[in-house]
Amino acid sequence: MSESKGVEAFHQLELNAGRFLIQRCIQCSKHVYFPREVCPHCNSRSLEWTAPKGTGTIYAVTTIRRKPAEGGDLNLSLVDLDEGVRLMSRVENLAPNAVKIGQRVKARVEIDNSKGLVVFDAIDGAAL
């Protein structure tokens, strides 16, 4: 198993246990996500795991159209966490077309078939 598979496997195990972690570089203090062996900012190998606050802002969003029999429409969002990293996910507590750029969200781990996935809920906005 390569080193990068090691950090990815650890990250997924943590998600499977309901824990969302990102990395922080000890050398330059910047946060890193998706997990890596080397800091993309300063090339240091001194990365530590940390629990983010989980709050962030929708940077971009699109609605993926699906037939109702296939689960209906869903949103796909790019979220900028307050720690400075961006990730792709979805907002769960709003209708897909109600998710807006600039909206504040909070991360949580959803477990489906024993596999953890980071999803978001809108902090302000009507729930479904």
Residue, then its C-alpha position, 0 to 999 in steps of 0.5 A: m500500500s502506498e503512503s497516500k493510500g495510508v492517509e486516505a484509508f485512515h481518513q475513511l476509517e475516521l469518517n466511518a466512525g463518524r469523525f470528520l478530520i482534516q490535516r494542518c501543517i505544523q510547519c506553515s500552519k495551513h490546513v489541508y484537505f483532501p488528505r495528503e502525505v506532503c503539505p501542498h503549501c510548503n512541502s513539509r511532511s509534518l501534517e497533523w490531524t485536527a477536527p475542523k469547526g465544520t462551518g463554511t460557506i457555499y462557494a458554488v452549487t449546481t442541481i443534478r437533475r434525476k428522475p424521481a425513481e432514481g432519487g430525485d434532484l440533488n445538489l452538488s456544492l463546493v464548500d469553503l470551510d472556515e479553516g480555508v480548505r474547499l471540498m465537494s459535497r451536498v447540502e441535505n436539509l434544503a431542497p436542491n434548488a434552495v441551496k445558494i452561493g454564500q449560504r452558511v453551512k455546517a458539516r456532519v458525517e452521514i453513515d450509509n452502509s457503514k461508510g462515512l461521508v461528509v455532508f452539510d446542513a444549512i445553518d440558516g434557511a428553511a428545512l425540508 
